[in-house]
Amino acid sequence: MALGFRVVYRSPAWLPLTWRAPRMMYKLRSIVEPRTRREAIRFVVAYTSVAAIFSVSFAILSIHTIGSGPDAFIRAAIIIPLILAPPMSWIVANTMLRYEAMRQELARVVCIDPLSGVLNRRGLQQFAELGFAAGARLSAIIFDVDRFKSINDTYGHAAGDAVIAQLARIIAASGNSGNFAVGRLGGDELAAFFTMLSLEETMIRAESMRQAIEDAVLIHDGRRIMVTASIGVAAAEPEDADLNPILKRADQALYAAKSAGRNRVRAAA
């Protein structure tokens, strides 16, 4: 066929739907089973156009749900009379584009911490998985607000929330989006991950962030709040396959920083 489509799948669902074997439904036998969302959208438009040229009685798209949760997407299987194919192709393609936009927004929302506006633990995990899959040199920095309970007790929990949000902004401003991610692990702990820095380079970056946090002044309800953070740094080892080992080492370094007097950076042993 001129467009180079090839048969990769014929759904057995066609028979109970139409009471006809797939080969009886078409003068044109080539049909595409889309493997990606983008291919699926192109397929709707391309196939219905080909159907019109070759006077095919029906345009077909197969319906599947691929994946689960926010990563799921749909491939549809609609049997359309030829006369309805052009408008239906536009409707289906437009619906799929809207669905894809909604899917991307859902994927973004479930990976964002609503308080700080940075990634949550799930988002950090995904960033780390991509880094490990690409063979990147991953390093981590964990931040813990010094005397955070005292801030909450003195200024109120709203002030504590403002402190976390400000720290997230300071940390996020210290890296670039290509090889850097910042997220909230929970409570007053935040983390930054790099995919292109050695442990020594990460230590330098961590010290710069520590200084920026110390120099920042937060005004909440007209009251000035001074904030410092203890910081732990670790680099991924060759045997690490996920986020947990590097977080554990960085957490140990963080507690070493607190034990040494707070407001300082320590690297994992």
C-alpha positions as CSV (number, residue, x, y, z in Angstrom):
1,M,0.0,0.0,0.0
2,A,1.2,3.5,-0.8
3,L,1.3,4.7,2.8
4,G,3.2,1.7,4.0
5,F,0.8,0.6,6.7
6,R,1.1,-3.1,7.7
7,V,-1.1,-5.5,9.6
8,V,0.3,-6.1,13.1
9,Y,-2.9,-7.1,14.9
10,R,-6.4,-8.1,14.1
11,S,-8.7,-8.0,17.2
12,P,-10.8,-11.1,17.8
13,A,-13.4,-8.7,19.2
14,W,-14.3,-7.7,15.7
15,L,-16.2,-11.0,15.1
16,P,-18.7,-10.7,18.0
17,L,-19.1,-7.0,17.3
18,T,-19.9,-7.3,13.6
19,W,-20.6,-11.0,13.0
20,R,-18.1,-10.9,10.3
21,A,-14.5,-11.9,10.1
22,P,-12.0,-9.0,9.8
23,R,-11.1,-9.9,6.2
24,M,-14.7,-9.5,5.2
25,M,-14.9,-6.0,6.5
26,Y,-12.4,-4.4,4.2
27,K,-11.3,-4.1,0.6
28,L,-8.2,-2.6,2.1
29,R,-6.5,-5.2,4.4
30,S,-3.8,-3.1,5.9
31,I,-4.6,-1.6,9.3
32,V,-2.4,-0.2,12.0
33,E,-2.5,-1.0,15.7
34,P,-1.0,2.2,17.3
35,R,1.7,1.6,19.8
36,T,1.9,5.1,21.2
37,R,-0.6,7.9,21.9
38,R,0.9,10.0,19.1
39,E,0.7,7.1,16.6
40,A,-2.9,6.6,17.6
41,I,-3.9,10.2,16.9
42,R,-2.1,10.1,13.5
43,F,-3.7,6.8,12.7
44,V,-7.3,8.1,13.1
45,V,-6.7,10.8,10.6
46,A,-4.6,8.8,8.2
47,Y,-6.7,5.7,8.1
48,T,-10.0,7.4,7.6
49,S,-8.4,9.3,4.7
50,V,-7.1,6.1,3.2
51,A,-10.6,4.6,3.7
52,A,-12.2,7.3,1.7
53,I,-9.7,6.9,-1.2
54,F,-10.2,3.1,-1.4
55,S,-13.9,3.2,-0.7
56,V,-13.6,1.0,2.4
57,S,-17.0,0.4,4.0
58,F,-15.8,1.0,7.5
59,A,-13.0,2.9,9.4
60,I,-11.8,1.0,12.4
61,L,-9.8,1.9,15.5
62,S,-9.2,-0.6,18.1
63,I,-10.0,0.2,21.9
64,H,-7.6,-0.8,24.6
65,T,-6.5,0.7,27.9
66,I,-2.8,0.6,28.3
67,G,-1.1,0.8,31.7
68,S,-2.8,1.9,34.9
69,G,-3.3,4.9,37.0
70,P,-2.1,8.3,35.7
71,D,0.1,6.5,33.1
72,A,-2.8,4.7,31.4
73,F,-4.0,5.8,28.0
74,I,-6.6,4.6,25.6
75,R,-6.6,3.1,22.1
76,A,-10.2,3.1,20.7
77,A,-11.9,0.6,18.4
78,I,-14.8,2.3,16.7
79,I,-16.6,0.9,13.7
80,I,-17.6,3.9,11.6
81,P,-19.6,4.0,8.4
82,L,-17.6,5.6,5.7
83,I,-19.8,8.6,5.3
84,L,-19.2,9.5,9.0
85,A,-15.4,8.7,8.9
86,P,-14.1,12.3,8.2
87,P,-16.1,14.1,11.0
88,M,-15.6,11.1,13.3
89,S,-11.9,11.1,12.7
90,W,-11.7,14.7,13.8
91,I,-13.9,14.1,16.9
92,V,-11.9,11.0,18.0
93,A,-8.5,12.7,17.3
94,N,-9.6,15.8,19.2
95,T,-10.9,13.7,22.1
96,M,-7.6,11.8,22.3
97,L,-5.7,15.0,22.3
98,R,-7.8,16.3,25.2
99,Y,-7.4,13.1,27.0
100,E,-3.7,13.2,26.6
101,A,-3.6,16.7,28.0
102,M,-5.6,15.6,31.0
103,R,-3.4,12.6,31.5
104,Q,-0.3,14.8,31.5
105,E,-1.8,17.2,33.9
106,L,-2.8,14.3,36.2
107,A,0.7,12.9,36.0
108,R,2.1,16.3,37.0
109,V,-0.3,16.8,39.9
110,V,0.3,13.4,41.5
111,C,4.1,14.1,41.5
112,I,3.9,17.6,43.0
113,D,3.8,18.5,46.7
114,P,1.0,21.0,47.1
115,L,2.6,22.9,50.0
116,S,6.0,23.5,48.6
117,G,5.2,23.4,44.8
118,V,8.2,21.1,44.2
119,L,8.2,17.3,43.5
120,N,6.9,14.9,46.1
121,R,8.6,11.6,47.0
122,R,7.0,9.9,44.0
123,G,8.2,12.6,41.6
124,L,11.7,12.3,43.0
125,Q,11.6,8.5,42.6
126,Q,10.7,8.9,39.0
127,F,13.5,11.4,38.4
128,A,16.0,9.0,40.1
129,E,14.7,6.0,38.0
130,L,15.2,7.9,34.8
131,G,18.7,8.8,36.0
132,F,19.6,5.2,36.9
133,A,18.2,4.0,33.6
134,A,20.4,6.4,31.7
135,G,23.4,5.4,33.6
136,A,23.7,8.9,35.1
137,R,25.9,9.8,38.1
138,L,23.3,10.5,40.7
139,S,24.0,12.5,43.9
140,A,21.6,13.6,46.6
141,I,21.3,16.4,49.1
142,I,18.8,16.2,52.0
143,F,17.8,19.4,54.0
144,D,16.2,19.5,57.4
145,V,15.1,22.7,59.0
146,D,16.9,23.4,62.2
147,R,14.6,23.6,65.3
148,F,11.5,23.4,63.1
149,K,9.3,22.5,66.0
150,S,10.3,25.7,67.8
151,I,9.4,27.7,64.7
152,N,5.9,26.1,64.7
153,D,5.5,26.6,68.4
154,T,6.7,30.2,68.3
155,Y,5.2,31.5,65.1
156,G,2.4,29.0,64.3
157,H,2.0,26.2,61.8
158,A,1.3,28.6,59.0
159,A,4.7,30.1,59.5
160,G,6.2,26.6,59.5
161,D,4.5,26.0,56.1
162,A,5.9,29.3,54.8
163,V,9.4,28.3,55.9
164,I,9.1,25.0,53.9
165,A,7.8,26.8,50.8
166,Q,10.6,29.4,51.0
167,L,13.3,26.7,51.4
168,A,11.9,24.9,48.4
169,R,12.2,28.1,46.3
170,I,15.7,28.7,47.4
171,I,16.8,25.2,46.6
172,A,15.0,25.2,43.3
173,A,16.7,28.4,42.3
174,S,20.1,26.8,42.8
175,G,20.0,24.3,39.9
176,N,18.8,23.9,36.3
177,S,15.9,21.7,35.2
178,G,18.0,19.5,32.9
179,N,20.1,17.7,35.5
180,F,18.5,18.7,38.8
181,A,15.3,18.0,40.7
182,V,14.1,19.3,44.0
183,G,11.4,17.7,46.1
184,R,9.8,17.4,49.6
185,L,10.3,14.0,51.3
186,G,7.9,14.8,54.0
187,G,7.6,17.0,57.1
188,D,10.4,19.6,57.0
189,E,12.7,17.5,54.9
190,L,13.5,18.5,51.4
191,A,15.9,16.9,48.9
192,A,17.8,17.8,45.7
193,F,19.1,15.4,43.2
194,F,21.7,15.9,40.6
195,T,22.6,13.6,37.7
196,M,25.8,15.3,36.5
197,L,27.8,16.1,39.6
198,S,30.5,14.2,41.6
199,L,30.2,14.0,45.4
200,E,32.7,16.8,45.8
201,E,30.8,19.0,43.3
202,T,27.6,18.2,45.1
203,M,29.2,19.3,48.4
204,I,30.1,22.6,46.9
205,R,26.5,23.1,45.7
206,A,25.1,22.1,49.1
207,E,27.3,24.6,50.9
208,S,26.1,27.3,48.5
209,M,22.5,26.3,49.2
210,R,23.1,26.3,53.0
211,Q,24.5,29.8,52.8
212,A,21.5,31.0,50.7
213,I,19.1,29.6,53.3
214,E,20.9,31.2,56.2
215,D,21.0,34.6,54.4
216,A,17.4,34.6,53.5
217,V,14.9,36.5,55.7
218,L,11.3,35.4,56.0
219,I,8.7,37.9,57.1
220,H,5.5,36.2,58.2
221,D,2.6,38.3,59.6
222,G,5.0,41.1,60.1
223,R,7.5,39.0,62.1
224,R,11.0,38.2,61.0
225,I,11.9,34.5,61.0
226,M,15.6,33.4,60.8
227,V,16.0,29.9,59.3
228,T,19.0,27.6,59.0
229,A,19.2,24.0,57.8
230,S,21.3,20.9,58.4
231,I,22.3,19.2,55.2
232,G,23.5,15.7,54.3
233,V,25.1,14.7,51.0
234,A,25.6,11.3,49.3
235,A,26.4,9.9,45.9
236,A,24.9,6.7,44.4
237,E,27.0,3.6,44.5
238,P,27.4,1.3,41.4
239,E,25.1,-1.3,43.1
240,D,22.3,1.1,43.9
241,A,19.2,0.3,41.8
242,D,16.7,2.8,43.3
243,L,16.4,5.8,45.6
244,N,16.4,4.2,49.0
245,P,20.2,3.4,49.5
246,I,21.3,6.9,48.5
247,L,18.6,8.5,50.7
248,K,19.7,6.4,53.6
249,R,23.3,7.5,53.3
250,A,22.3,11.1,52.8
251,D,20.1,10.8,55.9
252,Q,23.0,9.5,58.0
253,A,25.1,12.4,56.8
254,L,22.3,14.8,57.7
255,Y,22.2,13.5,61.3
256,A,25.9,13.9,61.5
257,A,25.5,17.6,60.5
258,K,22.9,18.0,63.3
259,S,25.1,16.3,65.8
260,A,28.0,18.6,64.9
261,G,25.9,21.7,65.8
262,R,23.4,22.2,63.0
263,N,23.5,24.7,60.1
264,R,26.3,22.8,58.3
265,V,26.9,20.3,55.5
266,R,28.2,16.7,55.9
267,A,28.9,14.0,53.4
268,A,28.2,10.3,53.7
269,A,31.1,8.3,54.9
